[in-house]
Amino acid sequence: MLLKWSLECMMLMGVLVLSACNSSQQVKVTQATPQPILIEKSDLEQLKISAAQWESSQPKVEELLKLENKLTQLATNLKQLNDSDALNTRVNDEVNNESILKTHTALFALQIAAFKNKNALQKKLSEFQ
């Protein structure tokens, strides 16, 4: 009895699978025609005002988007520079931390250069001295 029932279920499943595979119906995609929407005259006026405001501000918005893009690129470049600086050894670690000003009595100081490379620092330092 159970075997007969299992066989009938299997045959039914086979028929369903075969009929589904042989189905040649194509689904028709119909484009719905736009239905008109009725709005009040005051709402139409508000929409016209909003559209005019957008048209007047659109160039400024586009300019802001360009600036945002440039700022994003600059931030990315700064991050890359910062990451590469972190990998390089710091000049302060390589050079004696004593300031040149400690050897002279100075009333003020003016920074005229900054270096990432110790050799360039030594060269300019000798030129300045």
N, C-alpha and C positions, 0 to 999 in steps of 0.2 A: 504494500500500500504506500509506504513512505518512498519507496523507489519509484513508483509510478508517478507520485506527486512531484518528486524532484525532477523527473524526466520531463513532465509537462511544463514545469517552471523554466527549465533550461530551453525547451523548444520555444516557449513564448518569448523568452529573452532574445533568442536568436532571431525570431521573426521581427521583433521590435528593432533590433540593431540593424538588420538588413534593410528594413523599410526606412529607417532614418538615414542610412547611407545612400539609398537610392533616391532620396527625395531631391527633385530637381527644381523645386519652387524657389524663385528668387524673391528676396524681400524688396519690395518697392519702397524707395525713399521718396516721400512726397514732401515738397516744400510747401509749407503753410503760407498762404498769401497773407501779408500783413493786414491786420484788422485796424481800421481807423480808431483812434482814441480821442474821445471828446474831452476837451478841457475848457475851463472857463477863460474868459478874456483876460482877467487879472493874472491868472497863472501863466498865460501866454506872454503877457508883458514882462512878468518876472523872469521867464526863461530867456526872452530877448535881451533883457538887461544883463543877466548872468553871462550870456554868450558874448555880448559886447565887452564885458569886463574881462572875460577870458582872452578874447582876441587882443585886447590892449595889453594884457600882462603876459601873454605867451612868449614874446621875445625875451622878456626879463627872466622868465622861468627857464627858458632854454639856456640863457647865459649862466644862470645859477647852476644848472645841471652840468654845464661844461666846467665851471669852476669847481664843482664838487668832484668831478672826474679828475681834474688836475690835482686837487688836494689829496685825493686817494692815491694817485700815482706818487706824489711827493712823500706821503706818509710811508708808502711801500719802500721808496728809495731810502728814506731816512732810517727805516727799520733795517734794511740791508746794510747800510753804512754802519749803523750801530752794532749789528751782529759781527761785521768784519772787524770793527775796532775792538770788540771784546776778544776776538781771536788773536789780535796783535798784542805784543807786549807793550805796556804803557811806558812812555818816555820817562815819567816820574820814577818808575821802578828801576830804569836803567841808569838814569843820571842822578848824581848826588842831589838830594832834596834841598840843599842849602841855596838860598837865593843869592844872586849876584849883589843884590842890594845890601846884604849883610856885610860885605867887604868895604862898602863905601857909606859914608853918612849922607843919606838922601832925604830930602824933604817931601818928595813926591815920586811917583813911578808912572810910567806909561808903557803899556804893552804894545810892542810894534810888530810882533810876529808870534806864531804858534806853529809847532812842528810835531809830526808823528814819527819822524825818522831822526835818530840820534846823530847820524852823520851830517845831515842837513843843519841840525841845530848847532853842532860844533863849528861848522863852516861859517854860518851866519854870525855866530857869537864871536868868532875871531875877526870877522869883518867889522862888526860893530865896535869891538874893543880897539 
